[in-house]
Amino acid sequence: MSNFGHVEKVTMEVGGKTCTFRSKLEYRYAVWLQLQKEQGLILEWLYEDEVLELESRKFRDPIKYIPDFTIETPDGEHEFHETKGWFTSKSATKLRLMADQYENPITLIFAAKPNRVQYNRAKHLEPHIKRIIWNANRDIFKKIEHLFEI
């Protein structure tokens, strides 16, 4: 079991990379990113490859944060993509700090439409990040579900 209580980690191979994903959502998003890579829409995707240090006035020491995915775009830029099944205020704060302190565009991905509280947290981030995918199950995964091994 992972540190999410009811969410189990899953080890799968995607695009020749064996990764232990923290959730099925992360695995499914990796499959979608691999599809984008094969179509030439992105150059590369990496899973939890970078540890960021976020400065906060609230804490003396930097907060360590690992984005779910780092994406290399065709123009050589790097973006962070963060998947969320549950979106806490702590997650929102870290994403806001990340947006303020790093130039990399951020995409926030929800498995399904979040509840009102989570939706409002994400809406407050919208001006600071590249985009929000509100319902990946419907908008992305439904079309490629035949590619998932679990």
N, C-alpha and C positions, 0 to 999 in steps of 0.2 A: 504494500500500500504506500501511496505517496503521502506527502504532508497535507493533502487536501481532504483527508478523511475518507470519503466515499469514492474518490477517483483513483483508479489503478494506473500505475505506470505501464507502458507497453513498449517492448523492444521490437522494432521492425526495420526491414531494409527498404530504403526508398532511393532510387537512382544510384544504386551501388554503395550507399552509405548506411551503415547500421547505427541506429540511434535509439536511445531509451527516452521516449517521449513521456512527458508528465501526464498526458491524457490522450484519448482518442482524437480529440479536437486537434491537437498539435500534429498527430500522425496524419490526419486527413488533410490538414493544411499543407503539410510537407509534400503529400502526393500531388496536390494542386500546384504547388510551386515547381515541382519536378516537371509537371506537364507544361507549365509556362517556360521552363528552361528548354525543354525539348522543342518547343515551338519558336524559340529565339526571342521570347518576350522579356526574359531576364537572362543574365549571363550565369549567375550562380546563386544558390541559397545555402546558408549555413545555419545549423541549429545550435543555439546557446553557445556561440563561439567567443563572445566578447563580454568581459566584465567591465561595466561602467561604474565610475565613482561619481556620485551625485552629492553636491554640496547643499546643505540646508542650514538655515539660521537656527533651526530647532535643535540640531544635534551638533556636537563638537566634531565628531569624526564623520568622514564621508559615508554615505549610504551606498552599499554595493548593490548593483542591479544588473541582471543578465537578461537582455531582450530575448524573446523566444527565437526569432529569426533575424538574420542579417541578409539583406538582398543586395546583390550587385546588379545594377541596371545596365542596359546596353551602352549607355554613355559613360560608364565607369563610376557612377555615383553609388553610394551605399545608403540603404534605407533600413529602418527597423520595423518589423512587423510583430505585433503583440496579440496573441490569442487569449480570449477570456470566456470562460464558461460562467464565471462569477466575478463581478467587478466591485471590489471593496474600495472604501475611501483611501486606504493605504496605497492601493494600486493606482488610483487616480492621481494621488499626490506624486508618486514616483514618475508617472508618465509626464506630468506637468513639469517636474524638475528636469527630466530628460529632454523635453522639448525646449526648455529655456536654456539649457547648458550645452546641448549638442546641435549641430547644424543638420544632422541626418533627419530626413522626413520620417514621420511615424505613421503607420497604419494600425488601427485598432480593429480587431476582428472578434465579433460575438458569434457564438454557435447558433443561438436563437435570439429572437427579440428580447432584450433585457426587461426586467420589471421597471416600474416607474422610478424608483430610487437610483438604480444603476443607470438607467437611461439619462436621468438628469445629470449624474456625475459625468457621463460621457459627453453630453451636450455642452457642458462647461469647458471641456477640452477641445471641442471642435475648432475654435479659432487658432489653436496652437499646433494642431497636427495635420497631416496631409489628408487623411480620410478615415471614415468609420464604415466598416461593413457590418450592418446591423443584424443580418440573419444569414450567416454563411451556410447553414444547413439547407435553406431554401435556394439562396442565390448562387451558390457554388457547388456544394457537395451533392445535391440531388442529381445534377447533370452528370457527375462522374462516379457515382456510388459503385458502379461495376468494377472500378479499379481498386477498391479497398479490400484488403485481405482480412480485415476484421470488422 
